[in-house]
Amino acid sequence: MKTVNKFPRETEILDPVFINMSDGVRLAAKIWLPKDATSDPVPAILEYLPYRRGDGTSGRDATTHPYFAGHGYASIRVDMRGSGDSEGVMLGEYLKQEQDDALEVIDWIARQPWCTGKVGMIGISWGGFNGLQVAARRPEPLKAIVSICSTDDRYADDIHYMGGCMMMDNPGWNSHMFSINTTPPDPLMVGNKWKEIWMDRLKGSGFWIEEWLQHQRRDDFWKHGSVCENFDDIEAAVYAVGGWADGYSNAVFRLLAGLKSPCKGLVGPWAHKYPHFARPGPQIGFLQECLRWWDHWLKGADTGIMDEPQLRAWIEDPVPPQTYYEERPGKWVAEASWPSARIAMQVFHLTSRGLQADKGAAEQITINSPTTVGMMSGSWCAYGLDPDLPGDQRMEAGGSLVFDTEPLAEDIEILGAPILSLQVASDKPVAMVAGVLSDLLPDGTGTRVSYGLLNLTHRDSHETPEPLEPGKSYAVTLQLNDAGHRFSAGNRIRIALSTAYWPTTWPTPEKVTLTLTAGDSSISLPVRPANATDADLRPFEEAEGSGPLNATVQVPPNYENAFSIDMTTGVVSHRTFSDEGTLTYDDHDGWTVTSSHEEIERIHPDNPLSAELDITWNENFSRGAWEVSTKTRTTMRSTVSHFIIRGELEAHMGDELVHSQTWESEVPRDLV
């Protein structure tokens, strides 16, 4: 990424700025502002997050917000209630209180003398979610948003559940927020109230997974904040951005298809990062692209951005499977609108002879997968910083039903969601199926292209699941994640079906045998024909951003990710360790932060009830002799009938234990 130091407008930083909510709680903000904005007002861009603007997102903020300010915007980063240097307590994700606060913040911004009254929102992940959710509340000043790596559906396509299966990231994400919610404000920013604010958080924020597990089906809890419930609520212009290596690319396509407000979509090869520095590359001049968007919607400038195709996507070329890529080769393509009338579904039938154009005879084939199928699935939400992408899919083949084409006679390019149509029966009332689409290279290695999960009790509805009748055959549909990929001539296409996908998803209560009726099952691929106009697309500019954060690395980061097998017991373990290192923030009087966490998942290949999860987070904040630290631990296991969870919290000032608390719950399984 190219660093830009000189901008059209000279800027200044206001930090901290406290914004008073109507109930008396103060939210902390950092504002990058053109120095002459009071005499020459500018539109504003808001990023609204719980991830600590003072240290948590400060590195990313340094490359982004000064860039927008230098091009004539007030760029504002606000700590949500209960986070960073803001007062109050955070009680959950995407609550109405969060949205209400955002409306007050936007109103406050629009009334400032340096603001023209027009506001945009930008954010990735949580910030992408609440951009959509706040837009659905229709605050008058909010004219446009950029929503990156987000979702419109909090149940069907988020970190908690996928296809009605409970994601391992559900307790994993709890452990992350459990830790963040214990962290203190900076006394330099908030003064003597810091300990009172901190203790309120420690005692009040809770152990969120207890509530998440009480809602295992798509009820009102998840419908709140899911803008897909009524796309018409959104009137602001939406630029939806995703990456194929991320967990959140599907929403881009649903938003394009569902929104009536102006909408554009962009999907690159990226993991869960901003596209001007994300891996896998290529990175693009994303901040310049945002400026074209903001200039059009907030300044009324003719940038041409709305004259371009509605969807821009990266079609990935075949590559050998790796758990980390600097870049994924491919090409940019575009579709004038989405859904695209140009794309047609090509059907391949699952037969005893592989993937075939002809249906063939109806034959029954059974599969009872080891619980460890899925070890090469990579992270559900990859960050692209360490080896967290899917590995060689040959590792999964022995525990799956596999259906391969013959070597392709010509290239097949897909863009969109592959759809599996299966005729299956289960020997148990609760079962799942994982479907994996892979590209097999001539040497036999398999690169995952897409996948999907379906809890078969959710075959007809996520709101009203029903147990399976053992032995009864059901016609079910499993939509895989959207993908953009070119299968080249000479390669083969593979579909793999399994009854487990660990450690991506929590296993079923019992080991399951599925019977597939081959010949009556198929995969439909969204085949995109060549388009000569792709060669004429406006090229993205070089990735650039403002200068790096002024900080000193005391201890460098360290990441570990490994599987191991106990050859005596047969238990398989997956351990990840993320040490973010120790960083001193030089512009904050020596504020020093250390953060690390270890996650261990274990399971026996023949026993789904052996699954267990153990995650520990450590946080440390210091300045001179002043020091506070917190440690949280989340554990989870299950029986046939219940999920069993435990949370532990300890907080210290120096060597003194100032707060400790334990949570324990047994939550009934609800056909999961």
C-alpha positions in Angstrom: 0.0 0.0 0.0 1.3 3.4 -1.0 1.5 6.0 1.8 0.1 9.4 1.0 1.4 12.3 3.1 0.1 15.3 1.2 -3.6 16.0 0.7 -5.8 18.7 -0.9 -6.8 20.0 2.6 -4.7 20.4 5.7 -6.2 18.5 8.7 -6.3 18.3 12.5 -7.3 15.7 15.0 -9.8 16.2 17.8 -9.4 13.5 20.5 -11.2 12.9 22.7 -14.5 14.5 21.8 -17.4 13.4 24.1 -20.9 13.2 22.7 -23.7 13.4 25.2 -26.6 10.9 24.8 -30.1 11.8 26.0 -29.7 9.5 29.0 -26.5 11.3 30.2 -24.0 8.7 28.9 -21.0 10.1 27.1 -19.6 8.4 24.0 -16.0 9.0 23.1 -15.0 10.1 19.5 -11.9 10.9 17.6 -12.4 13.3 14.7 -10.1 14.0 11.7 -11.1 17.3 10.3 -10.0 19.8 7.6 -8.6 22.8 9.6 -10.8 25.2 7.7 -14.0 23.1 8.0 -15.7 25.7 10.2 -15.5 28.3 7.5 -15.9 25.8 4.6 -18.1 23.0 6.0 -17.7 19.4 4.9 -19.8 16.2 4.8 -19.1 13.6 7.5 -18.2 9.9 7.5 -18.9 7.9 10.6 -17.4 4.6 11.7 -19.1 3.3 14.9 -17.6 0.3 16.6 -17.0 -1.5 20.0 -13.3 -2.2 19.2 -11.5 0.6 21.1 -10.6 3.5 18.9 -7.6 4.4 21.1 -5.8 1.1 20.5 -7.9 -1.7 19.0 -8.5 -0.3 15.6 -6.1 2.6 15.7 -3.6 1.1 13.2 -6.3 0.7 10.6 -7.9 4.1 11.5 -4.5 5.8 10.9 -4.5 4.6 7.2 -8.1 5.5 6.5 -9.6 8.4 8.4 -6.9 11.0 7.8 -7.2 10.1 4.1 -10.9 11.0 4.0 -10.3 14.1 6.0 -7.5 15.2 3.7 -10.0 15.0 0.8 -12.6 17.2 2.4 -14.5 15.1 4.9 -15.0 15.1 8.7 -14.0 11.5 9.4 -15.3 10.3 12.8 -14.5 7.2 14.8 -16.9 6.6 17.7 -16.6 4.1 20.6 -19.9 2.5 21.1 -21.6 2.6 24.6 -19.6 0.4 27.0 -16.4 0.2 24.8 -13.1 2.1 24.6 -13.4 5.4 26.4 -17.2 5.6 26.2 -19.4 5.3 29.3 -22.1 2.8 29.9 -22.3 -1.0 29.6 -22.5 -3.1 26.4 -25.1 -5.8 26.9 -25.2 -7.5 23.5 -24.7 -7.2 19.7 -26.8 -4.9 17.6 -29.2 -3.9 20.3 -31.9 -1.2 19.8 -29.8 0.9 22.3 -26.9 0.7 19.9 -29.0 2.0 17.0 -30.6 4.7 19.1 -27.2 6.0 20.2 -26.1 6.0 16.5 -29.1 8.2 15.6 -28.2 10.7 18.3 -24.6 10.7 17.1 -25.6 11.3 13.5 -27.9 14.1 14.6 -25.0 15.6 16.7 -22.6 15.4 13.7 -25.1 17.0 11.3 -25.5 20.0 13.6 -21.9 20.8 14.0 -20.7 24.0 12.4 -18.0 22.1 10.4 -20.6 19.8 8.8 -22.8 20.4 5.8 -25.5 18.3 7.3 -24.8 15.3 5.1 -23.5 12.1 6.7 -22.2 8.7 5.4 -21.3 5.6 7.4 -18.5 3.1 6.7 -17.5 -0.1 8.5 -16.3 -3.6 8.2 -17.9 -6.5 10.1 -19.8 -5.0 13.1 -19.4 -1.6 11.5 -20.8 -3.0 8.2 -23.7 -4.5 10.1 -24.7 -1.4 12.0 -24.4 0.7 8.9 -27.2 -1.3 7.3 -29.2 -1.4 10.5 -28.9 2.4 11.1 -29.7 3.0 7.5 -32.9 1.0 8.0 -33.8 3.5 10.8 -33.7 6.3 8.1 -32.0 9.2 9.9 -32.5 12.2 7.6 -28.8 13.2 7.4 -27.6 9.7 6.4 -27.3 9.7 2.6 -25.0 6.7 1.9 -23.1 3.9 3.5 -20.2 1.6 2.6 -20.8 -1.8 4.2 -17.9 -4.2 4.1 -17.9 -7.9 5.1 -21.4 -7.7 6.7 -24.7 -9.5 6.6 -28.3 -8.7 6.2 -29.4 -11.8 8.0 -28.2 -12.3 11.6 -29.4 -15.9 11.8 -28.9 -17.6 8.5 -25.6 -15.9 7.5 -23.6 -14.8 10.5 -21.1 -16.1 12.9 -23.6 -17.9 15.1 -25.5 -20.4 12.9 -25.2 -21.6 9.3 -27.9 -23.6 7.7 -29.3 -24.2 11.2 -26.0 -25.7 12.3 -24.3 -24.1 15.3 -20.9 -22.6 14.3 -17.9 -23.2 16.5 -17.4 -19.5 16.1 -20.6 -19.0 18.2 -18.7 -19.7 21.5 -15.5 -18.4 19.9 -17.0 -15.0 19.1 -18.5 -14.9 22.6 -15.0 -15.4 24.1 -13.7 -12.4 22.0 -16.5 -10.1 23.1 -16.3 -11.5 26.7 -12.7 -10.3 26.7 -13.2 -6.9 25.0 -16.0 -6.1 27.4 -13.7 -6.4 30.4 -11.1 -3.9 29.1 -10.8 -0.4 30.8 -10.9 3.1 29.4 -7.8 5.1 29.2 -7.5 7.3 32.4 -5.7 9.9 30.3 -8.9 10.3 28.2 -11.6 10.0 30.9 -9.9 11.1 34.1 -10.7 9.8 37.5 -13.9 8.2 36.4 -11.9 5.4 34.7 -12.2 2.8 37.5 -16.0 3.4 37.9 -16.5 2.9 34.2 -14.3 -0.2 34.2 -16.1 -1.8 37.2 -19.5 -1.1 35.6 -18.3 -3.1 32.5 -16.8 -5.9 34.6 -20.0 -6.4 36.6 -22.6 -5.6 34.0 -21.8 -6.8 30.5 -22.4 -10.5 31.1 -21.7 -13.8 29.3 -23.4 -13.4 26.0 -23.4 -16.9 24.7 -26.0 -17.9 27.4 -28.5 -15.8 25.5 -27.3 -16.9 22.0 -27.8 -20.5 22.9 -31.3 -19.9 24.1 -32.2 -18.9 20.5 -31.2 -21.9 18.3 -33.8 -21.2 15.6 -34.6 -18.1 13.6 -36.9 -16.2 16.0 -37.4 -12.5 16.8 -34.1 -12.3 18.6 -32.3 -12.8 15.3 -34.8 -11.0 13.1 -34.0 -7.8 15.0 -31.1 -6.2 13.1 -31.6 -8.4 10.1 -32.4 -5.9 7.4 -33.5 -8.6 5.0 -36.8 -8.7 7.0 -37.7 -5.6 5.0 -35.2 -4.2 2.5 -37.5 -1.3 1.8 -36.6 0.2 5.1 -33.3 1.3 3.6 -33.4 4.4 1.5 -29.8 5.5 1.7 -27.4 4.4 -1.1 -25.5 1.2 -0.3 -22.1 0.1 -1.5 -21.8 -3.5 -0.4 -18.3 -5.0 -0.3 -17.0 -8.5 0.4 -14.3 -11.0 -0.3 -14.3 -14.7 -1.3 -12.0 -15.7 1.6 -14.2 -14.0 4.1 -17.3 -15.4 5.8 -19.6 -12.6 4.7 -19.6 -12.4 0.9 -23.1 -13.7 0.3 -24.9 -10.6 1.6 -23.5 -8.6 -1.3 -25.6 -10.6 -3.7 -28.7 -10.5 -1.6 -28.5 -6.7 -1.1 -28.1 -6.1 -4.8 -31.1 -8.3 -5.5 -33.3 -7.0 -2.7 -32.6 -3.3 -2.2 -34.7 -0.7 -4.0 -32.3 2.1 -2.9 -29.3 2.8 -5.1 -26.8 -0.1 -4.6 -23.5 -1.3 -5.9 -21.6 -4.5 -5.1 -17.8 -5.3 -5.1 -16.4 -8.7 -4.3 -12.6 -9.4 -4.4 -10.4 -12.3 -3.4 -9.9 -10.8 0.1 -10.3 -12.1 3.6 -11.8 -10.1 6.5 -10.0 -6.9 6.0 -10.3 -3.5 4.2 -9.5 -4.1 0.5 -6.6 -1.6 0.3 -4.5 -3.9 2.5 -6.3 -7.3 2.6 -4.8 -10.6 1.8 -5.1 -12.5 -0.4 -4.5 -9.8 -3.0 -4.6 -8.0 -5.3 -5.3 -5.0 -3.1 -7.1 -2.1 -4.8 -7.3 1.6 -4.4 -10.3 1.2 -2.2 -10.1 4.5 -0.5 -10.2 6.2 -3.9 -13.2 4.1 -4.7 -14.9 5.2 -1.5 -14.1 8.9 -2.4 -15.8 8.4 -5.7 -18.9 7.1 -3.8 -18.8 9.8 -1.1 -18.2 12.6 -3.6 -21.3 11.5 -5.6 -23.7 11.0 -2.7 -22.4 13.6 -0.2 -21.0 16.3 -2.4 -23.1 15.9 -5.6 -20.1 15.5 -7.8 -20.2 13.6 -11.1 -17.7 10.9 -10.5 -19.2 8.4 -12.9 -19.5 5.7 -10.3 -23.2 5.2 -10.8 -22.8 4.9 -14.5 -20.7 1.7 -14.1 -22.0 -1.9 -13.8 -23.8 -2.7 -10.6 -21.6 -5.6 -9.6 -17.8 -5.9 -9.9 -16.3 -9.3 -8.9 -13.0 -11.1 -9.0 -13.1 -14.5 -10.8 -10.4 -16.6 -9.3 -8.2 -18.8 -11.4 -7.3 -22.4 -10.4 -4.4 -22.6 -8.0 -2.9 -25.4 -5.8 -4.5 -25.4 -2.3 -2.7 -23.4 0.3 -3.7 -22.1 3.8 -2.2 -18.7 3.0 -1.9 -16.7 -0.3 -0.3 -13.4 -0.9 -2.4 -13.1 -4.0 -5.0 -15.1 -5.9 -4.6 -14.9 -9.6 -7.7 -14.1 -11.6 -9.5 -11.2 -13.4 -12.1 -8.5 -12.7 -15.5 -9.0 -14.3 -18.8 -7.1 -14.1 -22.5 -7.6 -14.4 -24.8 -4.7 -15.3 -27.3 -5.8 -12.7 -27.9 -8.6 -10.2 -29.3 -11.2 -10.6 -27.8 -11.3 -14.0 -29.9 -12.6 -16.9 -26.6 -13.7 -18.6 -25.9 -16.4 -15.9 -27.6 -19.8 -16.4 -27.5 -22.8 -14.1 -25.7 -25.9 -15.5 -26.8 -29.2 -13.9 -24.5 -32.1 -13.0 -26.1 -35.2 -11.5 -24.6 -37.1 -8.6 -24.3 -40.6 -9.8 -22.4 -43.8 -8.9 -20.1 -42.9 -11.9 -19.4 -39.3 -10.5 -20.8 -36.0 -11.6 -22.5 -36.6 -14.9 -24.7 -34.6 -17.3 -27.0 -37.6 -17.5 -29.1 -38.5 -14.5 -28.4 -42.2 -14.6 -30.1 -44.9 -12.4 -31.4 -44.1 -8.9 -28.9 -45.8 -6.5 -28.6 -45.6 -2.8 -25.2 -44.7 -1.3 -24.5 -44.3 2.4 -22.1 -42.1 4.4 -21.2 -42.0 8.1 -18.4 -39.5 8.3 -15.8 -39.3 11.1 -16.5 -36.3 13.2 -13.2 -34.9 12.1 -14.2 -34.3 8.5 -13.7 -30.6 8.0 -10.2 -30.3 9.4 -9.1 -28.7 6.1 -12.0 -26.2 6.1 -9.9 -23.3 7.4 -11.4 -20.5 9.5 -15.1 -19.7 8.8 -14.0 -16.0 8.8 -10.5 -15.9 7.6 -8.3 -12.9 8.2 -5.6 -13.8 5.7 -2.8 -12.9 8.2 -1.8 -16.5 9.2 -2.5 -19.9 7.7 -6.3 -19.8 8.1 -7.6 -20.7 4.6 -8.9 -24.1 3.5 -6.2 -26.7 2.9 -5.9 -29.6 0.4 -9.4 -31.2 0.1 -7.9 -34.6 -0.5 -7.6 -34.8 3.3 -11.4 -34.9 3.5 -12.2 -37.4 0.8 -11.9 -40.6 2.8 -14.7 -39.5 5.2 -17.0 -38.1 2.4 -19.0 -39.2 -0.5 -17.2 -37.7 -3.5 -18.5 -37.1 -7.0 -16.1 -36.0 -9.7 -16.5 -35.0 -13.3 -14.3 -36.3 -16.0 -11.4 -33.9 -16.9 -13.2 -30.8 -18.4 -13.0 -30.4 -22.1 -13.2 -26.6 -21.8 -13.2 -23.9 -19.1 -16.2 -23.4 -16.9 -16.6 -20.0 -15.2 -19.1 -19.6 -12.3 -20.4 -16.5 -10.5 -23.1 -16.8 -7.9 -24.4 -19.5 -5.6 -24.1 -23.3 -6.5 -27.2 -25.2 -5.4 -27.3 -28.8 -4.3 -30.6 -30.8 -4.7 -30.3 -33.9 -2.6 -32.6 -36.9 -1.9 -31.5 -38.1 1.5 -32.6 -40.3 4.4 -31.1 -40.3 8.0 -31.0 -43.0 10.6 -31.2 -40.4 13.3 -33.8 -37.6 14.0 -31.1 -34.9 14.0 -28.6 -34.9 11.2 -26.5 -32.5 9.1 -25.0 -32.5 5.7 -22.0 -30.5 4.5 -21.6 -30.0 0.8 -18.2 -28.9 -0.6 -17.4 -27.8 -4.1 -13.7 -28.2 -5.1 -11.5 -27.8 -8.1 -9.3 -30.9 -8.6 -6.0 -30.1 -10.4 -4.4 -32.7 -12.7 -2.0 -33.8 -9.9 -5.0 -34.7 -7.7 -4.9 -31.8 -5.2 -8.2 -30.2 -4.4 -8.8 -26.5 -3.8 -12.1 -25.6 -2.1 -14.3 -23.2 -4.1 -17.4 -23.1 -2.0 -19.3 -25.0 0.7 -22.6 -25.1 2.5 -24.1 -26.6 5.7 -27.6 -27.8 6.4 -29.1 -29.0 9.6 -31.6 -31.4 8.1 -34.2 -30.6 10.8 -34.2 -27.1 9.2 -34.9 -28.5 5.7 -38.1 -26.6 5.4 -37.7 -23.7 7.8 -35.2 -22.1 10.2 -38.1 -20.9 12.3 -40.0 -24.2 12.8 -37.5 -27.1 12.4 -38.9 -30.6 12.6 -37.1 -33.8 13.5 -36.4 -36.3 10.8 -38.2 -39.6 10.6 -35.4 -42.2 10.5 -35.4 -44.0 7.3 -37.6 -41.6 5.4 -36.2 -40.0 2.3 -36.5 -36.2 1.9 -35.8 -33.9 -1.0 -33.7 -31.1 0.4 -32.0 -28.0 -1.1 -28.6 -26.8 0.1 -27.4 -23.5 -1.3 -23.6 -23.1 -1.1 -21.8 -19.9 -0.6 -21.6 -17.6 -3.6 -18.3 -18.0 -5.5 -16.5 -16.6 -8.5 -14.1 -19.2 -10.0 -12.8 -20.6 -13.3 -12.5 -24.3 -13.6 -10.0 -24.8 -16.4 -9.9 -27.4 -19.1 -8.2 -30.5 -17.9 -9.3 -30.0 -14.2 -12.2 -31.8 -12.6 -15.1 -30.5 -10.5 -15.8 -32.3 -7.2 -18.8 -32.4 -4.9 -18.1 -33.9 -1.5 -20.8 -34.7 1.0 -20.3 -35.4 4.7 -22.2 -35.8 7.9 -19.8 -33.6 9.9 -17.7 -30.5 9.3 -15.6 -29.9 12.4 -14.2 -27.6 13.6 -16.3 -25.2 11.5 -19.5 -26.5 13.1 -20.5 -28.2 16.4 -21.3 -31.9 15.8 -24.8 -33.5 15.9 -25.8 -35.2 19.1 -25.3 -38.7 17.6 -23.2 -40.1 14.8 -25.3 -40.2 11.7 -25.6 -42.4 8.7 -27.1 -40.6 5.7 -28.4 -42.5 2.6 -28.2 -40.5 -0.6 -30.2 -41.4 -3.6 -27.7 -40.9 -6.4 -29.3 -40.1 -9.7 -32.0 -38.2 -8.0 -29.5 -35.7 -6.6 -27.7 -32.9 -8.4 -25.6 -29.8 -8.3 -26.5 -26.7 -10.3 -23.6 -24.3 -11.1 -24.2 -20.6 -12.0 -22.2 -20.6 -15.3 -21.1 -17.2 -16.5 -20.5 -16.8 -20.2 -17.5 -14.8 -21.4 -18.2 -11.1 -21.8 -15.9 -9.0 -24.1 -16.7 -5.8 -22.2 -14.8 -7.1 -19.1 -11.6 -5.9 -20.9 -13.0 -2.4 -21.0 -13.7 -2.0 -17.2 -12.3 1.0 -15.5 -9.2 -0.2 -13.7 -8.9 0.2 -9.9 -6.2 2.6 -8.8 -3.2 1.6 -6.8 -3.9 0.9 -3.1 -3.0 3.8 -1.0 -3.7 5.3 2.4 -2.5 7.8 5.0 0.6 7.3 7.1 1.0 4.5 9.7 0.2 4.7 13.3 2.9 6.3 15.6 3.6 3.3 17.8 6.5 1.2 19.0 6.5 -2.6 18.8 7.8 -3.9 22.1 7.1 -7.6 21.4 6.2 -8.7 17.8 3.0 -10.6 17.1 3.0 -14.4 16.9 0.4 -16.8 15.5 0.2 -20.6 15.7 -2.3 -22.9 14.1 -2.0 -26.7 14.3 -3.8 -30.0 14.5 -2.5 -33.0 16.4 -3.7 -36.6 17.0 -3.2 -38.5 20.3 -2.2 -41.9 18.9 -3.2 -43.6 22.2 -6.7 -42.2 22.6 -7.5 -41.2 19.0 -8.5 -37.7 20.1 -7.9 -35.0 17.6 -7.0 -31.5 18.8 -6.9 -28.2 17.1 -5.0 -25.4 18.7 -4.7 -21.8 17.6 -2.7 -19.2 19.5 -2.7 -15.5 18.6 -0.4 -13.2 20.4 -0.9 -9.7 19.2 2.4 -8.7 20.8 3.0 -5.6 22.9 2.5 -2.2 21.4 3.2 1.2 22.9 1.1 4.1 21.6 3.6 6.9 21.4 1.0 9.7 21.0 -0.8 8.6 24.1 1.9 9.1 26.8 3.2 5.6 26.7 -0.1 3.7 26.7 1.0 0.1 26.3 -1.2 -2.9 25.4 -0.7 -6.6 25.3 -3.4 -9.1 24.1 -3.3 -12.8 23.4 -5.6 -15.8 23.2 -5.4 -19.5 23.0 -8.2 -21.7 21.5 -8.2 -25.5 21.9 -10.9 -27.7 20.3 -10.9 -31.5 20.8 -13.0 -34.4 19.4 -12.8 -38.1 18.9 -13.5 -39.2 15.3 -16.2 -41.7 16.5 -17.9 -39.7 19.3 -19.6 -36.4 18.7 -20.2 -36.0 22.4 -16.4 -35.8 23.0 -16.4 -32.3 21.4 -15.1 -29.7 23.7 -13.8 -26.1 23.4 -11.5 -24.2 25.7 -10.6 -20.5 25.0 -8.6 -18.2 27.2 -8.0 -14.5 26.6 -5.5 -12.3 28.3 -5.5 -8.4 28.1 -3.0 -6.1 29.7 -2.9 -2.2 29.8 -0.2 -0.1 31.4 1.3 3.3 31.6 4.3 3.7 33.8 3.6 2.0 37.2 -0.2 1.9 36.5 -1.3 -1.5 35.2 -4.6 -3.4 34.8 -5.1 -6.9 33.4 -8.0 -9.2 32.7 -8.3 -12.9 32.0 -11.4 -14.6 30.6 -12.0 -18.3 29.9 -14.9 -19.9 27.9 -15.4 -23.6 27.9 -18.1 -25.6 26.2 -19.1 -29.3 25.7 -22.4 -31.1 25.1 -24.5 -34.1 25.9 -27.2 -35.6 23.7 -29.7 -33.2 25.3 -27.8 -30.1 26.4 -25.0 -27.6 25.7 -22.8 -27.1 28.8 -21.0 -23.8 29.0 -18.8 -22.0 31.6 -17.3 -18.6 31.7 -14.6 -17.3 34.1 -13.5 -13.7 34.6 -10.6 -12.3 36.7 -9.5 -8.6 36.7 -6.4 -7.2 38.4 -5.0 -3.9 39.2 -1.3 -4.6 39.5 -1.2 -7.8 41.6 -4.6 -7.1 43.3 -7.6 -9.1 42.3 -10.4 -6.5 42.0 -13.2 -8.6 40.5 -13.9 -12.2 39.7 -17.0 -14.0 38.4 -18.1 -17.3 37.1 -21.1 -18.3 34.8 -22.3 -21.8 34.4 -25.3 -22.9 32.3 -26.8 -26.0 30.7 -29.0 -25.1 27.7 -31.3 -27.6 26.1 -30.4 -28.5 22.5 -33.2 -27.5 20.1 -32.8 -30.0 17.2 -29.2 -28.8 16.8 
